[in-house]
Amino acid sequence: MSSKVVPPSTPSSGTIGSARTATPSSSAYSTSVPSTTMISSQGTMNGDQGKTDPTAQAEDSKLGESSVDPTHHAAGLSNYIFDIGYMGQNWADIQLVFFGAPLRLHRLILSQSPYLAHIMVNAVPGCSLDLSFTDENITADSVHIAIHHLYRPAQHLVTPTNARAVLATSYLFQGMPELVHHAYSICRDSLSAENVVDYVQWLNPSASRTNGHGHQDSSVSSANTNGGSETGNLWLGGSHLQYGEWTERLKQDVLDFLIQSYPRSLLESGSSPTSDPQLLSIFTRLPFELFQLTLESPLFPIDNIQQRFAFAKKAIAQRKKLAGASTMDEAVVLAMKGGAGMEVHITRKPKNKRQALWKVEG
């Protein structure tokens, strides 16, 4: 069962930074001391008798021992800050407004995030700040989780549904490496045949400049693409890694899933990757650089070169149907591998009616 983020409720009255009268618990303040009794460092002395009460001394000793437990004290303080400060929104000295909803918070806690600390650097106590995000992956839910984490660990609130949003938000906020790493782990572990293409599109911003089927127009594509190493680097590296090392890691995870994890799971279940309709559907929708890198990889578990060639040819035929009026033309060829047999090459060139031959560097 996934955990649901419950934003703290806003108090019905009061202003930012207003102090409510604290009511001491009766258990802590119920003991009254008679006027004839003196409290000393030696214990309780009854009137003029001057004798130390052994029972009181023992209780004081136990109280002293328990009060110095740093773990217990830290846990109590953490619970108090979270319950009274975050959930109750009491003693707030700043208000953040995001996605149209206000939240009364505390600058000292928020300053753990370098991003929020920079925003608050000139903020006066009691002010209200509007947060706006250019990253469309950030949601109100993910912002609540990130702020929650500044008050109390919030890894348990990350699910496969919101993991990408939490990764985006925690990466932006900074100062919470354990949360961004956990969100990354959830993304990695939730990769499946059903969502891998969605992850590819999420990790590849340039996909928005294609015709929607992994085929780039000539305006954003090189004139000729031969050889998997060059285009493979475009997928694994590229000039833009939106979330730094986390984008890079997830790109490698996606590549491993396409080359090894999913095809091998088919083999283990008794199916052939070349005849699996879902694998064919996935390859049909991949951007060219990833499509090429995967099918040319020696780790792709289709050892028979003729079967690999036939599978690539079938995938390219499907890609052409989806591409529509693409200005680029893809093909698969068999090339000599330095005297050690044949290997599959995936190539792409601008469409040219007069061009009938494909040159492959092998």
N, C-alpha and C positions, 0 to 999 in steps of 0.2 A: 504494500500500500504506500503510495507516494504521500509525502508530507505537503500540506497546503500552507502557504505563507499567509499569516494573519497579521495585517498591518496593525500597529498600535492604535487604539482609539483616541480621538482627540477629546480632551476634557471639555465639558460643556461651558465652563466659565473660567475666567482668569486671563491674565495677559502673560506674555512671554517674560519669564524671569520672576513671576510673582511667587511669593513664598506662602505655602500653606502651613497652618499651625500643626506641628507634629504632635501626635498624642502618644505619649510613652505607654508601653504595654503594662498592664497591671502586675504581671509576673515579675517585671524588672524593677518596679518602683513601689511595691506594696508594703515593704517592710519599714516600719517606723522605729525610730531610736528614742528610747525614754530620755528625759532630760538629765537623769542621774547616771546615764551611761556615757562613757567616753570611748571613742575609737582611736586606738593607737596602733603603731606598727607591730606591737607585741600581741595584739589580739583585743578582746573585749574585757574591760575592767569594770566590775560591778561596784559602783559607789566608792566608798572609802575602804573597801576590802583589799583593793589592789592586787587581786588574784586573776591570773589569765585563765580564760575559759578554754579548756583543751578542745572541745567540740568546735568552737568558732575558729580556733587556730587551724584545725584540720581542714575545715571547709575553705578557709582562706588559702591554704596551701594547694588544695585541689583546683580552686578557681584560678590561682596563679599559673598552675601547670597547663590548664586548658586554654588560657587566654594567650599563650605564647605560641600556639600551634599555627605556623604561617599558612599551611595548606587550608586549614579550617577557616582561618580569617580571610584568606584570599577568595575562597569559595563564597563565603557569606557576603563579602563586599561585591563580588561579581553579580550575585543574585540580586542584591539590593539595587545596584546600578541599572541592571536590566529591567527588573520589575517596576521600580519607581521612576527611573529615568526614561527608559525607552518605551515600555508598555504603557506606563501611566503618563508619560510626557510631563512630569513634574520638574520644577527647578530648571526649566529650559532657558537658554540664553541666546538661542537663534532659531529661526524657522526656515526650513527648506521647502520649496514648492516645486514639485516635479509631476509632470503629466496632469496638471491641474489640481493636485491634492497637496495640502499643507501638512507638514510634520514638524512638531516642536522637538528640538534636539539640543545637544550640548557640544559646544565648540571644542572642549578639551578631548572628548571622545572622537569627534569627527576628524580632528587634526592628525589622527593616526594615518589617515589617507593623504598622501602628498597632493593629490589632485584637489581634494576638498580644502586642505590647508591653504593651498594657493588661492583658491576662490575666496576664502574667509580672511585673508591677510589684512584687508582694510575694513573688514566688517565690524561695526560697533555692536556691543551687547544689546540684544533685543531686536535686532533687525531681521528682515525677511529677505531671503535670496531665492531667485528663480533659477532652477537648473534646466538647461536645454541641451539636447544631445543630437549631434549630426549623424551618429551611427544608428541606423534603423534596426540593428539587432538588439539594442538596449530597450528594455521594457520597464513598466512600473514595477512589475513583480521582481525583476532582477535587481533594480535599485533598492527595493525594500530588503532583499536578501543581503546585498552588500552592506547596507547600513546596519542591518541586524547583526552581521558578522563583526562589526566594530564594537558592538556591545557584548556579544556572546557568539561563540562558534556556530556557524549556520550551514555546515556541510550537509547536514541531514535534510535540508530543504531543497537540495539540488537533485533534479530528476532528468531523465533523458529528454523530457519535453522542454525544460527551461535551461538545460546545461549550456547551450550556445549563448544564450542571452546573459547568463551569469558569468561565463568566461569573458564576454565582451565588456561587461560592466566592471568586474573585478580587475581586469587588465587596465581599464581606463583609470579607475580609482587608485590603483597601486597600493602598496602597503599591506596586502593580504595574499601573499604567495601561496599559502595553504588552500585558500578558497579557489583561486584560479587553477591550481594544479588539480584539485578535486573535480572541478568542472570539466577540465580537459580529460581526465580519466573517465568520467561518465560518457563524454562524447566518444572517446576511443572504444570503450567497451560496448557501446550501443550500436556500432556500425553493423549494418545488415544489408542484404540484397535489396530490401525495400527502400532504404533511405540513403544508400551510398551515392546515388546520383545527386540527390538533394545536397549532401555534404560537399560533393565536388563543386556544385554551383556556388555554394556558400563560401568555399575556400578560394574560388577563382573569380575575383572581381571582373576580370576581362571578359568573362562569359556574357556579361550584360551587353558587350559590344558585338556579339555574334548574332547569327540569325536564329539562335535558340536551339540548335541541334549540334553544337560543337564544331560548327564550320565557320571560321572567321571570314569576313569579307576582305577583299584585297587591300582595303584602306588600312587595315590593322594587321595585315599578315605579310610575311616575307614572300618574295616572289617564288621561291623554291624551297622545299623542305625535304632534304634527304639525310637520313642518319638520325638514329634515335637519341644520341647523346646530346645534341644541340637542343632539340625540342623537349627532351626529358628534363634538361636543366630549367627550361621555362616553367615546367610544372613544379619541380621540387624547390627551386629557388625563386626565380622571377625578381622583378624590380620592386614588388610591393607585397610585403607580408603584413597584413592588417593587424595581427595580434602577435607579431614578433615570433619568438621561438615556438609559441603554441600553434600558430598557423603552420609553421614548418614541420612540427611533429605530427600534426594531424594529416598533412599532405603525405607524409611518409607512411602513416598508418593506413590511409586510403589506398595508397599504392600497394602496400603489403596485402591488404584485403583483396584487391582485384587480381594480383598476380598469384598469391598463394592461398590465403585463408579460404576464400569462397570456392575456387576451383578444386582445391583439395578436399573440401567438405563434400563436394559432389562425387568425387572419386571414392571417398570412404563410404558413401551411401549406395555405391554401385552404379552411379550415373556417370555419363561421359560429359565433360565440359562442352564438347563440340556440339552436342545435341540438346543442351539445356536451353529452353526458350528464354528463361529469365536472364541468364548470362548474356545471351545474344541481345536482349533488350537493353541491358546495361551498357554494353559496348557500343550499341547504336547511338546512345545519347552522350557519350563521353566527348570532351573537347579533344581536338586532334592530337595535341601533344601527349595527352595521357593515353589515348587510344593506341598511338604508335609505340609509346614506351612500354606498355603492357604486353602487346602482342609480339614485340621484338625481344622481350626479356627471356634469357635462357632459363629463368626460374619458373616461367609460366608452364604448368604441368601438362603440356601437349607435346610430347617428345617426337611424335611422328610428324615429319616436316610437311608431308602432303596433307595430313589432317589439319595442321595449323594453317596452312595456306588456304584450304577450303573454308575453314571457319572465318578467316580474315576476309576472304572474298565475299562470303555471305553477309558479314557485318557491314562491309563497305556498300554492298548493294542496298541494304536497309538504310544506311546513313544518307545515300544519295536521294532516296525517296523522301526522307525527312528534310533534307537540305533545301529542296525546292530550287529556286533560282540562284544558287550559290555561284560565285565567280571562281571557286576553287574546285579542282578535280582530284579525287583520291584514287589510289590504285595499290594493289599488292603485287609484288614480284618476287621471284626466287633468284637469289644471287649466290655466286660462288663465295665460299668462306675460306679464302686463302689455301685452297687445295685440300681442305678438310671437310668437303661436302657442301651442301646447300643450306641457305638460311633465308628466312622470310624478311622482306623489307616492306615497310609501309611508306608510301611516298605521296606527295601532294604538290600540285602545280596549278598555276592559273589556267583556266580553260582556253584552249587554242584548237580550233577545228583542224588546222594544218598539222598539228603536232600528233604524231602517231607513236613515237618511240619514247621510252622512259630511260633516263640515264641514272644508274645507281652506283654510288661509290661503295665498294665493298673490299 
